[in-house]
Amino acid sequence: METATQTEMRQPGRARALLSNQDFTLLRAALASHARATEEPDELARISALYHRLGSFA
């Protein structure tokens, strides 16, 4: 018979963040720069969507 402690020990720990808030800021700046340089509407729409999604994490 298992105890609660034994069951908890087998659970994986909380995942560590891969990116910091500073990383998101840098990625957003790079996307903004790329958006200014592109002329393709489809690519600009994808860049814009990603830019805003990254902003929701920072």
C-alpha positions in Angstrom: 0.0 0.0 0.0 1.3 3.4 -1.0 1.2 6.5 1.2 0.5 10.0 -0.1 4.1 10.9 0.3 5.3 8.1 -2.0 2.8 9.1 -4.7 3.8 12.7 -4.5 7.5 11.8 -4.8 6.8 10.2 -8.2 5.1 13.4 -9.6 7.3 15.5 -11.8 8.3 18.9 -10.4 7.1 22.1 -11.8 8.7 23.0 -15.1 11.2 25.9 -15.1 10.6 28.8 -17.5 12.6 28.6 -20.6 12.4 32.3 -21.3 12.7 35.3 -19.0 10.7 38.5 -19.3 13.9 40.1 -20.7 13.9 37.4 -23.4 10.3 38.3 -24.4 11.3 42.0 -24.5 14.2 41.2 -26.8 12.1 39.0 -29.1 9.4 41.6 -29.4 12.0 44.2 -30.3 13.4 41.9 -33.0 9.9 41.2 -34.4 9.2 44.9 -34.5 12.4 45.5 -36.4 11.6 42.7 -38.9 8.0 44.0 -39.3 9.3 47.4 -40.4 11.6 45.7 -43.0 9.0 43.4 -44.5 6.6 44.3 -47.3 4.6 41.1 -47.4 1.1 41.5 -45.9 0.8 37.8 -44.9 4.1 37.8 -43.2 3.4 41.1 -41.5 0.1 39.6 -40.1 2.0 36.6 -38.7 4.6 38.8 -37.2 2.0 41.1 -35.6 0.1 38.2 -34.1 3.3 36.7 -32.6 4.3 40.1 -31.3 1.1 40.5 -29.4 1.1 36.9 -28.1 4.6 37.5 -26.7 3.4 40.7 -25.1 0.8 38.8 -23.1 3.6 36.8 -21.3 5.8 39.6 -20.4 
